[in-house]
Amino acid sequence: MKIVHIADLHLGKMLHQYNLIDIQRELLENIIDYVSHHEIDAVIIAGDVYDRSVPSQEAVNLLNHFLSELITRLHKKVFMISGNHDSADRLNFASAILEEQGLFIETYLKEKIAFHQEGNIRFYMLPFVKPVHIKQVFEDAPTDNYHNALAYYLSKQEIDPSYKNILITHQFVGHKSQTSESEMTLSIGGTEIIDPDIFDAFDYVALGHLHAPQYVKRETVRYSGSLGTYSFDEAKGKKSFVVVDIDDMHIEEVELQSRQKVRIIRGMFDELRSHASNKDDLLSIELEDDHMIPHAMDLLREVYPHVLKLSYVKLIGDASTSMGKVHAIEKMNMMDLYKTFYQAMCNQQLDEKDQKIIETIWEEGTK
């Protein structure tokens, strides 16, 4: 049996106020195309199906299309759990009816992990949970951190080793796991981190939550990563989905690419304006000019319509040298500091009218 493992679709995601729905649609179509041309039996969706607990109508429509293609047209099984971004109530709607069509959804914690059996394979479905949820099921469960709570919960389960056991869950697993800016922190102080050793009873663990494709400690405890590139710190990484042959546990990562990419480009203002390429990509531009350029964002958007972020690496210091930031700030006057702050917060230049207002306020305040 072969399965496709995906997670963190975040349908309806916005990147710096830019709607990513068309990119998400393209990437899901790529997955549908792959499933239709390969011997795939089931698709796992390991949480964070939507980006918000109350998703937009276009996000709901896109999920409906994706699931309909997989289940109705291609006749594949789909196993889907809720993540920390999802509303358990909304995602669970009509789940009992949909099981008859081959769509299995779990959004609530139960005393015994819900599983669905396909031949000698059992798919255990454990949606995103907090320690308090486990304590509601088992009164003696610890609540000091996620690891201890989940370890206690799993100790109460009976996993039959005579089956191939697949766990689908959505948690922060592994102290050395690679994280991204686009992920939501579950708690403070690292108390959300779970040691992968508690999953030893499972042959494969399909994880959701972290957006970088990676395995944790062993090849068969794995994050598929997010569907798309959802922050600029992910721009240099690759996106993929996982194909697992359950019979021999052969694992393959299949790269996902959209025509419109998320990129970071760096250079001098005049050079970037005159030597533009891949103009329709979603861009973070890092200018190397040593002075502020009036209306730089507007002028760059004449060439690159989707500039979403603009920064001056020399004015705020190179990201690799924190001391450079300090020295650059020390040399700035009040107005330059405010312009830099305004640029960082609003992703646009302070216009002349607003600049005069700030200057007037400053003069009044220093009399």
N, C-alpha and C positions, 0 to 999 in steps of 0.2 A: 504494500500500500504506500502511495506517495502523497505527501501533503505539502501545501504551500502555507507558510507561516508569515503573516503580516501583522502589524500593530501600529498604533499611534497614527491613525489616518488624520485625525484632527480636522474633519470636514468642516468647512466654514472658516478656516484659519485666515487671519489677516496678518500681513507682514508690513509694519510701519504704515498701516491704514490701506494697504493694497490687498484686494481680495484675491486669494490664491485658488479659487474654486475651479477656474479653467485648467490650471496646472494639475490640480488634483483629479479632475475628470480625465485628463490625458493619461496620467499615471495609472489610474484604475483601469482604463481601457487597455493599457499595456499588460496588466495582470490578467485581465479577461482573455486577451489574445494568447498569452502564454498558456493559460489553463486549457484553452480550446485546442491547442496544437501539441499538447504533451499529455502523457498518461497520469493525470492528477486525479486523485479520488476525493480529496477534501481540502477545504481552506480554513485556516485558523485565523481569527482576528482577536488579538490579545489586548483589547481595551483601548480607551481614548478614541472611540469611534468618531465622536464629535469633538469640536474644540470648546464648546460651551454646553452647560447643562440645559440651556434652552436654545437649541440649534436653529439656524435660519431655515426657511422653507427650501431654499436651493440646496442646502446641505442634506436635508431629509430626502429630497428628490434624488440627489446623486447616490445616496446610500441605497435607496429603493431600486434604482436602475442597476447598481452593481450587484446587489443580492439577487435580483430577478434574473440577470444574465447568468450568474453562477448556478442558481438552483433550478429555475424554470427552463432555461434554454440548454444549459450544459449538464444539468442533472447531477450536480456535485453537492456533497454535504458541506455545511458551513457551521463552524463552532465559534461563537462570539461571546465575549464577556465584556463587562463594563470596566472602565478605568476611572481614575480620579477626576477626569474632566466630564464624565458622562453623568446624566441623571438616571439612576437605577430604575425609577418608575417609568420614565419615557422609553428607555431602551427595552424594558421588559414587556411592553405592551404587546398583547396577542401572542406571546411566546409559546403558550401551550398549543395554540392552533397551528402555529408555524412549524412546530416539530414534525407534523405530519408531512410537510413539504420538504423536510431535510435541513431546516434552520434551527439550530439549538442555541438558546440564549440563556446565560446566567448572569444575574446582576445582584443577587442577595446571598449572603453567607448562610449556610445551613449547617446543622449539627454534623452531618456527614457530607463530604464533598460530593456534589452532583457529578455523575459520570454517565457517559453514553458509550455503548459497546458496539464495535464494528468488527465482527469476527473475533480474533484473539487480541484485539487492541481496545484499550479503554481510554477514553478522553475525559480526564478530570478537569472540571471547570471551576476555578477559584477566582472570582472577581476581585477588584481592588477592595481591600479592607483595612481598617485601622484597628489598633489594639482594643479600643472601646467596643468595636463590633464583636470581636471574639469574646470579650467578657460578657456581652449580652447573651451569648450562647452557652459559654462555660463560666460559671461564677468564679471559679478559682483561677482563671487565666490571668497571667501577669499583664500589667499595662505600662511598665516602665519604658519599653521600647518595642519596635515592630518585630525585631528578630525573636525575642523571647516569647512574645504573644503568638507569633505564627508557628514557632517551634512547638509550643504547647498545643496549639490546635492540631498540627499534623501528628503529634503523638497520640491523639485520640482517634486517628483514622486507621482503617485496616486496608492496606494496599496489597493485593494478591500478586506475588512475584511471578506466578505462572502466566500472567498476561504481560503484553507490552503496554506499559503504563505511560501515558502522555499527560503532563500537567500544563494547563493554560492558566497563567496568572499575570497580574499587573502590579508589580512592586519594584522597589529599588533594591537590587541584589548585587552584592559585591562591593567591598571597600575601595577597590581600585578601578571600578567601572568608569568609563568615559562619559562625562555629562555635557550638556549643551545649555545655552542661554534660554532656549525655547521651552525647557522643561519646568514644570511647576514644582517647587520645593514642598515636600510633604510635611516636614517638621523642621525644627532647628537643632543644631548640635549633633547631627548625624544619627539621631535616634531612629530614623526610618530605614537605615541600611540593614539588610538581611544577609546572613552568611549562606552561601549556596549549599553548604554541607547538609542542610536540613531537607534537601530535595533528593537525597541519595536513593530513595525508594522508587524514583521515576526514571524511566529510560530516556525520556526527552522532556525538557522544560521549555515551553514556548512563552517567552517573557515579553511584556510590554512595559512601557514607561520611559526608558532611556532612549534617546533619539539616534545614537550612533550604533550602527550594526556591530555586534561584538558578542563573543562568548565569555562566560564567567566561570573561571577555574577549569571547567571541562567543556569540550566541544558541544556537548549535548545539553548544556544550560545556556540558552542563547537569546539575545535581543535581535529581532529582525531590524530594528531601527524604525524611524518615522517614515511615512509614505513619501514626504517631500522634504526639501530644505527649508526649515522654518525659522532660522536665524542666520545672521551673517557669519557667526563663528562656526557654522556648519558648512560654509560655502566651499571649503577645500576638501571636504570629505565626500565619499561616495554613498549613494543611497541604493538599497537593494531589498529584495525579499528572499526568504529562505525556502529551499526545496529539500524535504527530508524523505528519504526512503526508509520507512519504518522497519522493513525486513532486515536490512543490514546496517541501518543508521548512517548511511552515506548522506552527507550534507553538502549542499551546493548553494552559493550565494549568487543570485541573478541580479545584475545591475539594473537600476531604474533610472531613466533619464527623460527629462522633458525638453521640448524645443526651447522653451523660455527658461533660462537658468538664473540662479541667484549667484551673483559674483561680487567680488571686491576688486576694484581697480585703483591704482595709485599713479600719480604723475603730476606734472605741471599743468596748470589750467589751460594754457594756450595749446599745449601738445595734445591734451585730451580732447579739446574742441576740434582740432584739425585732423586727428588720426583716429576716428571713431570706428569701432567694430562691434558686431553683435549688439546693435543699438536697442533691440527690444528686450534685452535681459533686465532683470531687477538688480539694481546696482547700489552698492555703497562705495562712494568715491572718496578717496583719501588724497587731498591736495598737498603737494610738497612746496607750494609757494610760501614765502616767508612773510606774507602780508595778507590781510583780508581783502577779498575781491567783492566789490558791490554787486549784489544780485547774482552771485555765482550759481546758486541753485537754479534760478530761472534760466540763466544763459546755458547752463549745462543741459537742462531739460529740452532746450531747442534741438539738441543733438541726440541726447539719450532721454527719451520720454519717461522712463521709469527709474529715475534717480530717487531712491528712497531715503538715503542718508548721506550727509556730507560732513567731512571733518578736515581740519588742517593739522597734519601730523607734526609740522614744525612748530606751530603755535602752541599746541597742547603737549608737545613732546612725543617722541616715538614710543609706541606701546611697549617696546622691549626695554626702555630705559626710564624708570620712574623718576630718576634724578633730573632727567631732561625736562620732565613736566614741571618740576618744582622751579628750576632755573628760568624756564620760559615764563611761568606765571609771575615770578618775582620782577621781571623786566616790564610787565604790562602796566599801563595806566588804567585808571578806573573804567574808562569807556571801552578799551580793548578787552578788559576782563568781562564786562557785561556783554559785549558782542559775542565773545566766545561762548559764554554761558547760554545766551539766547540761541545761538546756532546749535549748540548741543541739545538743548531742550526742545526746540521747535523745528529743527532741520531746515531752517531758512534764515536769510540774512535780515538783520535789523534795518528797516528802511529809514530814510532821512527824517521823516516826520516823527517817528517814534524815538529816533536818536536825539532829536531836539528836546523832546519831552523829558527823556532821561537826564540830559545835560542840565535842564532847568531845575529838575528835582534835586540833582546833585549840588548844584550851586546854592539852592535854598537851604539845603541841609548842612552845608559847610560854612554858612555865614556866622 
